[in-house]
């Protein structure tokens, strides 16, 4: 699941400062109560409401992906492959499917 935008987080905090309750803000903005509490705490502490980067290592691209990335948006990248090339990798001929 993607993180909520900074804009939405700011709207939630503004609603809380105008007097809206935390449960009501959670329902109004369709977020969890724990998210509302976390954004309120972040704002009270003066921390940024911007989403942080996700932890962990970045996915590694395989050889096929690297080759496609190297081609970029060239005519070779847009040229359709013959069925014989595709079927050899898929494990059979197109006529047997």
N, C-alpha and C positions, 0 to 999 in steps of 0.2 A: 504494500500500500504506500502511495506517495504521501509525503508530509503535507500538511495544510500550508497554504501560502502565507507569507508575511502579512499581506493585506487583510486576510480573514482573521488572523491572530490579532491584528491591531483593532479591527472592528469589534471583536469580542471584548477586548480590554476596554475600549471606549464605552461599550454598552454597560460593562460592570461599573465603570466610573460614573455613569449617568444614573446608577441606582438599580439596574437590573440584577436580579438574583443569579447566582451561579447555575442553579438548575434550569432556570428559565432561559439563560443564555445558551446552555447546552442544547436545549430543545429548539430554540430559535435558529441557531446556526448549524444544527444537525451534527454536533460533535459530542464526544464523551465528556462527562462531568470532570473526569481526571484531567483531560486536556484543558478545560476552562481553568481549573485550579492551577495547573502548571503555568499557563500563560499569565495569569494574574500574579503569581509568585515571581515570574521572570520580570514582569513590568515593575513590580514593587521593588525588586532588587536592582533595577536600572539596567538589566541585561537586554541584549538585542532579542527581538522576537523572530528574527530570521531563522528559517530551518537550518539545522546543522547538517553537515555531510554525514552520510551513513558510514558506520565503521566497517572495517574489513578490507580485504584486498580486492583490487579491481579484477573483473573476469579476464582471463587470458584468451586472446584470439587464437583460434586454430590456424593451420596452414591455409585452408580454403578461405577463411575470413581475411587473412593477411593478403592473399592474392587478390581478392575482390577489392579490398581497400586500396591496394596499389594501383589497380586499374582505374579506380575513381569513376568519373562520368565520361568515359571515352566511348567511341563507337564500338570497340571490342567488348566492352562491358554490357552494351545494350543489344548485341547481336544474339539472337536466339540460338541455342545449341540444337543440333540434330537429335532426333529421338534415339539414335544408336548410342550417342554419348550418355544420354540420361539413363537409358535402360541398363547399360553395363554397370552403372553404379547402384541402380535400384535392385539388381539381382535378377534380371530376366528381361525378355524382350517385350515390347509394348503389345504385341499381338497375343501374348499368353495371359493377359490380364482380364 
